[in-house]
Amino acid sequence: MKTIRLKAGKERSLLRRHPWVFDTAMESGRADLGETVRVEAVDGRFLAWGAYAPASRIRVRAWSFEEAERIDAAFFERRLRAALDLRARLAIDSDGVRLVHGESDGLPGLIVDRYADTLVAQFGASGVERHKDRLADLLIQLTGCARLYERSDSGVRQLEGLPPVTGWLRGGGPTEVTIREHGWRLTLDVATGHKTGYYLDQRDSRRACAELVRRFGCAEVLNAYCYTGGFTLAALSGGARHVVSVDSSAPALQRARAHVALNGLDEARCTWLDADVNATLRAFVAEGRRFDLIVLDPPKLAPSAAHLERAARAYKDVNRLAFKLLPPGGLLLTYSCSGAVGVELFQKIVASAAHEAGVEAAILARHGGAPDHPVGLAFPEGEYLKGLVVVRR
């Protein structure tokens, strides 16, 4: 077993069980891509077993902090069983479920989602890449699913020195899948859909949207960055009289329209705009439009801390425009999926947007990822999704 020794004082994060070791923390040692290494403090004390990534700033991702543990087939089976048992206890009202959530499930870099009878996996780090075949076999065995599609096409892999890979790992067939969620039916394509095919992390936020529309009697709803229309279905199901859905992707809008028909909802209550969201909001402000509830769920605007300043300006601008479209008593459901934008910073950005719009507002609720997207207490970076339900006073 190869050994990685850290510089003096750099062991503190591992002692707190944070799973990452950065290149700047290393004193000595190296290994092959994905190889399991022993991580020691400068005095030789054991700290963790981890997977080595020679090209990444995150040089080691910890598998375990127990010196007696062995990183073998039994280890991976234990970790997968624990993740699956947790999801079974959550009693999620959907057959679209995140089964493995990377570091927060003790499997750094591994994302696994289940869509009905189909598994989709992202191998985003060198360690899980090295053990891909073993993990794929275990996933099929433990879930009873017949097929597993790989979506290892995120930018994180490139930072690990790994090429993008997509395609069937086990089984095969059509990549179109239908799932159910809160009584709705939704379709997705595991080969081309965003992330692994769909935004499972917003499942509970969509249900909350339907409840808010119903409770507040929201007649006019705007769903910005609507993608395939999950929040549109929620608003219609909650009783909205009219929903305007905006996205710059024509295929996404086409699927969103199909979802309305698939769920037996009235297409006449919908307006679809293939357009830039910011330009559309500015036009609505100029026209004096008003909406009782607005959903802002933009794509990741800050992929890293280097993009934070620009992203903060973009978040503020779009929220400022949304506040101008709300009447007193109107609701804004606003989200950020940028991990670099923390919860406190996001609230400050939205508060600044309200101030610049000249309105007063209050937070009614906070949203985060659905419970099948747990966040490890020692791994705050896992809390990438945050949302606010804001009422204009």
DOKE-70778 format. One line per field, with one value per residue (C-alpha): x negated, y, z negated; residue number from 1. Coordinates in nm, 3 decimals, padded with zeros to 5 digits. Layout:
px <- (X | ...)
py <- (Y | ...)
pz <- (Z | ...)
n <- (NUM | ...)
% end
This chain:
px <- (00.000 | -00.145 | -00.157 | -00.073 | -00.218 | -00.070 | -00.243 | -00.236 | 00.104 | 00.278 | 00.428 | 00.699 | 00.966 | 00.925 | 00.943 | 01.281 | 01.364 | 01.376 | 01.309 | 01.079 | 00.702 | 00.580 | 00.249 | 00.115 | 00.154 | -00.081 | -00.434 | -00.530 | -00.407 | -00.230 | -00.034 | 00.144 | 00.479 | 00.750 | 00.513 | 00.596 | 00.340 | 00.274 | 00.284 | 00.067 | -00.006 | -00.361 | -00.437 | -00.317 | 00.026 | 00.293 | 00.559 | 00.752 | 00.762 | 00.828 | 00.824 | 00.536 | 00.583 | 00.246 | 00.393 | 00.654 | 00.630 | 00.826 | 00.537 | 00.701 | 01.066 | 01.112 | 01.282 | 01.260 | 01.117 | 01.093 | 00.742 | 00.870 | 01.099 | 01.002 | 01.111 | 01.230 | 01.545 | 01.700 | 01.637 | 01.821 | 02.109 | 02.146 | 02.147 | 02.400 | 02.629 | 02.626 | 02.716 | 02.999 | 03.135 | 03.151 | 03.356 | 03.592 | 03.665 | 03.740 | 04.059 | 04.017 | 04.331 | 04.162 | 03.984 | 03.720 | 03.477 | 03.114 | 02.961 | 02.601 | 02.495 | 02.117 | 01.917 | 02.228 | 02.282 | 01.914 | 01.852 | 01.668 | 01.746 | 02.024 | 02.377 | 02.646 | 03.007 | 03.287 | 03.555 | 03.820 | 03.631 | 03.323 | 03.011 | 02.797 | 02.450 | 02.189 | 01.833 | 01.686 | 01.362 | 01.061 | 01.140 | 01.486 | 01.359 | 01.098 | 01.367 | 01.637 | 01.700 | 01.724 | 01.963 | 02.177 | 02.217 | 02.305 | 02.563 | 02.741 | 02.727 | 02.849 | 03.126 | 03.263 | 03.257 | 03.174 | 02.980 | 02.737 | 02.654 | 02.335 | 02.346 | 01.986 | 01.988 | 01.960 | 01.674 | 01.561 | 01.417 | 01.189 | 01.048 | 00.964 | 00.781 | 01.057 | 01.224 | 01.604 | 01.781 | 02.148 | 02.340 | 02.485 | 02.270 | 02.513 | 02.810 | 02.939 | 03.243 | 03.431 | 03.300 | 03.647 | 03.796 | 04.124 | 04.137 | 04.405 | 04.372 | 04.643 | 04.910 | 04.764 | 04.608 | 04.283 | 04.066 | 03.692 | 03.403 | 03.116 | 02.876 | 02.948 | 03.134 | 02.965 | 02.754 | 02.851 | 03.175 | 03.384 | 03.364 | 03.459 | 03.320 | 03.615 | 03.882 | 04.003 | 03.979 | 04.218 | 04.467 | 04.431 | 04.500 | 04.830 | 04.929 | 04.842 | 05.042 | 05.338 | 05.303 | 05.246 | 05.486 | 05.218 | 05.388 | 05.098 | 04.771 | 04.438 | 04.195 | 03.858 | 03.590 | 03.871 | 03.671 | 03.919 | 04.194 | 04.185 | 04.283 | 04.536 | 04.713 | 04.699 | 04.859 | 05.130 | 05.204 | 05.229 | 05.503 | 05.322 | 05.540 | 05.249 | 04.878 | 04.614 | 04.313 | 03.986 | 03.677 | 03.416 | 03.428 | 03.692 | 03.659 | 03.711 | 04.023 | 04.153 | 04.118 | 04.279 | 04.582 | 04.602 | 04.600 | 04.907 | 05.094 | 04.959 | 05.106 | 05.445 | 05.400 | 05.545 | 05.299 | 05.512 | 05.390 | 05.030 | 04.808 | 04.469 | 04.185 | 03.866 | 03.666 | 03.391 | 03.521 | 03.361 | 03.483 | 03.831 | 03.847 | 03.737 | 04.008 | 04.269 | 04.156 | 04.190 | 04.541 | 04.648 | 04.719 | 04.782 | 04.758 | 04.891 | 04.607 | 04.272 | 04.029 | 03.664 | 03.459 | 03.159 | 02.877 | 02.552 | 02.416 | 02.104 | 01.936 | 01.645 | 01.536 | 01.358 | 01.698 | 01.857 | 01.855 | 02.005 | 02.263 | 02.367 | 02.439 | 02.642 | 02.846 | 02.914 | 03.023 | 03.273 | 03.418 | 03.446 | 03.652 | 03.871 | 03.947 | 04.066 | 04.321 | 04.473 | 04.774 | 04.792 | 04.860 | 04.696 | 04.458 | 04.108 | 03.955 | 03.591 | 03.310 | 02.936 | 02.766 | 02.419 | 02.214 | 01.985 | 02.282 | 02.345 | 02.681 | 02.596 | 02.457 | 02.762 | 02.994 | 02.783 | 02.802 | 03.181 | 03.211 | 03.000 | 03.219 | 03.533 | 03.371 | 03.276 | 03.628 | 03.766 | 03.975 | 03.993 | 04.011 | 03.991 | 03.874 | 04.154 | 03.949 | 03.614 | 03.576 | 03.289 | 03.226 | 03.476 | 03.385 | 03.239 | 02.965 | 02.819 | 02.543 | 02.263 | 02.215 | 01.840 | 01.889 | 02.069 | 01.972 | 02.247 | 02.514 | 02.517 | 02.893 | 03.059 | 03.387 | 03.603 | 03.980 | 04.022 | 04.339 | 04.350 | 04.497)
py <- (00.000 | 00.336 | 00.615 | 00.985 | 01.205 | 01.548 | 01.867 | 01.972 | 02.110 | 01.984 | 01.685 | 01.889 | 01.852 | 01.473 | 01.459 | 01.633 | 01.364 | 01.596 | 01.361 | 01.576 | 01.623 | 01.903 | 01.894 | 02.184 | 01.975 | 01.699 | 01.657 | 01.340 | 01.032 | 00.949 | 00.664 | 00.557 | 00.694 | 00.577 | 00.364 | 00.325 | 00.498 | 00.531 | 00.896 | 00.987 | 01.296 | 01.430 | 01.222 | 00.898 | 00.880 | 00.710 | 00.950 | 00.780 | 00.539 | 00.726 | 00.720 | 00.904 | 01.139 | 01.261 | 01.529 | 01.676 | 01.959 | 01.722 | 01.480 | 01.225 | 01.148 | 00.953 | 00.615 | 00.548 | 00.692 | 00.349 | 00.202 | -00.156 | -00.122 | -00.270 | -00.113 | -00.428 | -00.579 | -00.621 | -00.254 | -00.137 | -00.374 | -00.241 | 00.120 | 00.053 | -00.146 | 00.136 | 00.392 | 00.176 | 00.100 | 00.473 | 00.544 | 00.257 | 00.414 | 00.755 | 00.625 | 00.861 | 00.925 | 00.857 | 00.584 | 00.839 | 00.830 | 00.920 | 00.602 | 00.718 | 01.077 | 01.073 | 01.179 | 01.206 | 00.830 | 00.749 | 00.683 | 00.994 | 01.086 | 00.830 | 00.940 | 00.680 | 00.758 | 00.511 | 00.590 | 00.316 | 00.002 | 00.188 | 00.292 | 00.586 | 00.633 | 00.908 | 00.805 | 01.146 | 01.060 | 00.838 | 00.599 | 00.497 | 00.491 | 00.233 | 00.016 | 00.082 | -00.278 | -00.401 | -00.120 | -00.176 | -00.547 | -00.470 | -00.207 | -00.449 | -00.723 | -00.510 | -00.315 | -00.588 | -00.349 | -00.505 | -00.219 | 00.057 | 00.360 | 00.559 | 00.940 | 01.020 | 01.337 | 01.614 | 01.862 | 01.720 | 01.416 | 01.633 | 01.787 | 01.433 | 01.367 | 01.135 | 01.149 | 01.173 | 00.837 | 00.763 | 00.451 | 00.131 | -00.036 | -00.320 | -00.416 | -00.188 | -00.074 | 00.256 | 00.547 | 00.701 | 00.632 | 00.726 | 00.787 | 00.893 | 01.174 | 01.295 | 01.148 | 01.304 | 01.114 | 01.244 | 01.130 | 01.171 | 01.052 | 00.915 | 00.969 | 01.336 | 01.481 | 01.724 | 01.568 | 01.199 | 01.272 | 01.481 | 01.711 | 01.470 | 01.710 | 01.947 | 01.682 | 01.822 | 02.182 | 02.094 | 01.950 | 02.261 | 02.477 | 02.299 | 02.344 | 02.716 | 02.777 | 02.607 | 02.774 | 03.126 | 03.100 | 03.193 | 03.248 | 03.372 | 03.181 | 03.229 | 02.935 | 03.068 | 02.823 | 02.571 | 02.287 | 01.998 | 02.161 | 02.004 | 02.327 | 02.395 | 02.067 | 02.156 | 02.498 | 02.359 | 02.078 | 02.335 | 02.519 | 02.800 | 02.956 | 03.030 | 02.937 | 03.103 | 02.873 | 03.011 | 02.825 | 02.867 | 02.497 | 02.405 | 02.028 | 02.087 | 02.294 | 02.024 | 01.765 | 02.005 | 02.043 | 01.665 | 01.637 | 01.859 | 01.630 | 01.313 | 01.426 | 01.526 | 01.897 | 02.176 | 02.303 | 02.618 | 02.724 | 02.730 | 02.971 | 02.846 | 03.084 | 02.968 | 03.272 | 03.416 | 03.447 | 03.782 | 03.944 | 03.803 | 03.933 | 04.278 | 04.278 | 04.175 | 04.457 | 04.707 | 04.573 | 04.602 | 04.229 | 04.079 | 03.721 | 03.580 | 03.326 | 03.313 | 03.021 | 03.102 | 02.785 | 02.880 | 02.646 | 02.647 | 03.001 | 02.947 | 02.616 | 02.714 | 02.987 | 03.162 | 03.238 | 03.358 | 03.735 | 03.711 | 03.458 | 03.679 | 03.963 | 03.733 | 03.593 | 03.945 | 04.073 | 03.797 | 03.815 | 04.194 | 04.162 | 03.896 | 04.117 | 04.388 | 04.143 | 04.050 | 04.232 | 04.274 | 03.927 | 03.761 | 03.469 | 03.410 | 03.061 | 03.126 | 02.870 | 02.836 | 02.505 | 02.661 | 02.498 | 02.802 | 03.019 | 02.940 | 02.963 | 03.289 | 03.451 | 03.349 | 03.516 | 03.833 | 03.831 | 03.795 | 04.065 | 04.300 | 04.223 | 04.315 | 04.638 | 04.738 | 04.655 | 04.886 | 04.621 | 04.471 | 04.095 | 03.820 | 03.457 | 03.207 | 02.889 | 02.753 | 02.472 | 02.233 | 01.905 | 01.625 | 01.387 | 01.128 | 01.391 | 01.391 | 01.629 | 01.492 | 01.700 | 01.712 | 01.789 | 02.126 | 02.136 | 01.879 | 02.142 | 02.277 | 02.334 | 02.609 | 02.787 | 03.056 | 03.101 | 03.478 | 03.681 | 04.044 | 04.260)
pz <- (00.000 | 00.104 | -00.152 | -00.121 | -00.396 | -00.468 | -00.569 | -00.932 | -01.029 | -00.713 | -00.889 | -01.063 | -00.794 | -00.782 | -01.161 | -01.124 | -00.861 | -00.565 | -00.271 | -00.052 | -00.052 | 00.173 | 00.358 | 00.149 | -00.169 | -00.054 | -00.182 | 00.005 | 00.189 | 00.510 | 00.669 | 00.985 | 01.096 | 00.857 | 00.649 | 00.282 | 00.059 | -00.312 | -00.422 | -00.720 | -00.925 | -00.926 | -01.237 | -01.074 | -01.237 | -01.026 | -00.895 | -00.615 | -00.324 | 00.000 | 00.379 | 00.546 | 00.842 | 00.977 | 01.206 | 00.970 | 00.719 | 00.495 | 00.482 | 00.250 | 00.178 | -00.144 | -00.141 | -00.513 | -00.835 | -01.003 | -00.991 | -01.020 | -00.719 | -00.382 | -00.055 | 00.119 | 00.267 | -00.077 | -00.154 | 00.158 | 00.093 | -00.263 | -00.145 | 00.131 | -00.098 | -00.353 | -00.086 | 00.050 | -00.299 | -00.375 | -00.061 | -00.141 | -00.481 | -00.328 | -00.160 | 00.137 | 00.340 | 00.673 | 00.865 | 00.961 | 00.667 | 00.601 | 00.460 | 00.409 | 00.345 | 00.364 | 00.060 | -00.157 | -00.113 | -00.164 | 00.207 | 00.333 | 00.692 | 00.743 | 00.831 | 00.894 | 00.981 | 01.035 | 01.292 | 01.271 | 01.384 | 01.512 | 01.322 | 01.430 | 01.283 | 01.295 | 01.210 | 01.137 | 00.958 | 01.012 | 00.726 | 00.841 | 01.200 | 01.103 | 00.941 | 01.203 | 01.310 | 00.952 | 00.860 | 01.170 | 01.089 | 00.728 | 00.828 | 01.059 | 00.795 | 00.503 | 00.681 | 00.908 | 01.203 | 01.539 | 01.692 | 01.605 | 01.818 | 01.763 | 01.774 | 01.685 | 01.893 | 01.633 | 01.622 | 01.287 | 01.464 | 01.673 | 01.354 | 01.247 | 01.573 | 01.698 | 02.041 | 02.072 | 02.110 | 02.185 | 02.284 | 02.148 | 01.883 | 01.820 | 02.035 | 02.309 | 02.501 | 02.539 | 02.331 | 02.290 | 01.946 | 01.775 | 01.401 | 01.155 | 00.902 | 00.661 | 00.888 | 01.204 | 01.493 | 01.635 | 01.922 | 01.961 | 02.174 | 01.967 | 02.259 | 02.327 | 02.027 | 01.789 | 01.512 | 01.520 | 01.705 | 01.466 | 01.161 | 00.885 | 00.624 | 00.680 | 00.621 | 00.287 | 00.412 | 00.695 | 00.446 | 00.229 | 00.534 | 00.597 | 00.234 | 00.237 | 00.554 | 00.393 | 00.053 | 00.184 | 00.477 | 00.732 | 01.067 | 01.282 | 01.256 | 01.430 | 01.453 | 01.567 | 01.684 | 01.699 | 01.860 | 01.909 | 01.705 | 01.360 | 01.184 | 01.462 | 01.382 | 01.013 | 01.067 | 01.294 | 01.048 | 00.770 | 00.960 | 01.141 | 01.408 | 01.640 | 01.643 | 01.861 | 01.906 | 02.044 | 02.159 | 02.431 | 02.527 | 02.786 | 02.716 | 02.343 | 02.412 | 02.645 | 02.370 | 02.120 | 02.346 | 02.380 | 02.000 | 01.976 | 02.217 | 02.050 | 01.718 | 01.859 | 01.789 | 02.001 | 02.263 | 02.296 | 01.952 | 02.076 | 02.269 | 02.388 | 02.470 | 02.640 | 02.531 | 02.311 | 01.955 | 01.871 | 02.193 | 02.134 | 01.777 | 01.892 | 02.156 | 01.898 | 01.668 | 01.953 | 02.027 | 01.664 | 01.632 | 01.290 | 01.166 | 00.838 | 00.818 | 00.997 | 01.006 | 01.080 | 01.117 | 01.334 | 01.435 | 01.239 | 01.277 | 01.064 | 01.154 | 00.927 | 00.686 | 00.974 | 01.130 | 00.805 | 00.863 | 01.209 | 01.091 | 00.798 | 01.039 | 01.262 | 00.971 | 00.843 | 01.182 | 01.252 | 00.900 | 00.921 | 01.238 | 01.077 | 00.777 | 01.016 | 01.158 | 00.822 | 00.673 | 00.295 | 00.156 | 00.457 | 00.406 | 00.543 | 00.538 | 00.618 | 00.635 | 00.683 | 00.766 | 00.759 | 00.483 | 00.470 | 00.365 | -00.001 | -00.176 | -00.354 | -00.040 | 00.163 | -00.088 | -00.072 | 00.309 | 00.305 | 00.037 | 00.250 | 00.550 | 00.354 | 00.237 | 00.591 | 00.709 | 00.441 | 00.265 | -00.082 | -00.120 | -00.379 | -00.371 | -00.431 | -00.386 | -00.278 | -00.029 | 00.030 | 00.204 | 00.151 | -00.135 | 00.102 | 00.159 | -00.194 | -00.298 | -00.515 | -00.829 | -00.765 | -00.396 | -00.359 | 00.011 | 00.062 | -00.002 | 00.351 | 00.390 | 00.189 | 00.234 | 00.076 | 00.073 | 00.050 | 00.021 | 00.134 | -00.138)
n <- (1 | 2 | 3 | 4 | 5 | 6 | 7 | 8 | 9 | 10 | 11 | 12 | 13 | 14 | 15 | 16 | 17 | 18 | 19 | 20 | 21 | 22 | 23 | 24 | 25 | 26 | 27 | 28 | 29 | 30 | 31 | 32 | 33 | 34 | 35 | 36 | 37 | 38 | 39 | 40 | 41 | 42 | 43 | 44 | 45 | 46 | 47 | 48 | 49 | 50 | 51 | 52 | 53 | 54 | 55 | 56 | 57 | 58 | 59 | 60 | 61 | 62 | 63 | 64 | 65 | 66 | 67 | 68 | 69 | 70 | 71 | 72 | 73 | 74 | 75 | 76 | 77 | 78 | 79 | 80 | 81 | 82 | 83 | 84 | 85 | 86 | 87 | 88 | 89 | 90 | 91 | 92 | 93 | 94 | 95 | 96 | 97 | 98 | 99 | 100 | 101 | 102 | 103 | 104 | 105 | 106 | 107 | 108 | 109 | 110 | 111 | 112 | 113 | 114 | 115 | 116 | 117 | 118 | 119 | 120 | 121 | 122 | 123 | 124 | 125 | 126 | 127 | 128 | 129 | 130 | 131 | 132 | 133 | 134 | 135 | 136 | 137 | 138 | 139 | 140 | 141 | 142 | 143 | 144 | 145 | 146 | 147 | 148 | 149 | 150 | 151 | 152 | 153 | 154 | 155 | 156 | 157 | 158 | 159 | 160 | 161 | 162 | 163 | 164 | 165 | 166 | 167 | 168 | 169 | 170 | 171 | 172 | 173 | 174 | 175 | 176 | 177 | 178 | 179 | 180 | 181 | 182 | 183 | 184 | 185 | 186 | 187 | 188 | 189 | 190 | 191 | 192 | 193 | 194 | 195 | 196 | 197 | 198 | 199 | 200 | 201 | 202 | 203 | 204 | 205 | 206 | 207 | 208 | 209 | 210 | 211 | 212 | 213 | 214 | 215 | 216 | 217 | 218 | 219 | 220 | 221 | 222 | 223 | 224 | 225 | 226 | 227 | 228 | 229 | 230 | 231 | 232 | 233 | 234 | 235 | 236 | 237 | 238 | 239 | 240 | 241 | 242 | 243 | 244 | 245 | 246 | 247 | 248 | 249 | 250 | 251 | 252 | 253 | 254 | 255 | 256 | 257 | 258 | 259 | 260 | 261 | 262 | 263 | 264 | 265 | 266 | 267 | 268 | 269 | 270 | 271 | 272 | 273 | 274 | 275 | 276 | 277 | 278 | 279 | 280 | 281 | 282 | 283 | 284 | 285 | 286 | 287 | 288 | 289 | 290 | 291 | 292 | 293 | 294 | 295 | 296 | 297 | 298 | 299 | 300 | 301 | 302 | 303 | 304 | 305 | 306 | 307 | 308 | 309 | 310 | 311 | 312 | 313 | 314 | 315 | 316 | 317 | 318 | 319 | 320 | 321 | 322 | 323 | 324 | 325 | 326 | 327 | 328 | 329 | 330 | 331 | 332 | 333 | 334 | 335 | 336 | 337 | 338 | 339 | 340 | 341 | 342 | 343 | 344 | 345 | 346 | 347 | 348 | 349 | 350 | 351 | 352 | 353 | 354 | 355 | 356 | 357 | 358 | 359 | 360 | 361 | 362 | 363 | 364 | 365 | 366 | 367 | 368 | 369 | 370 | 371 | 372 | 373 | 374 | 375 | 376 | 377 | 378 | 379 | 380 | 381 | 382 | 383 | 384 | 385 | 386 | 387 | 388 | 389 | 390 | 391 | 392 | 393)
% end
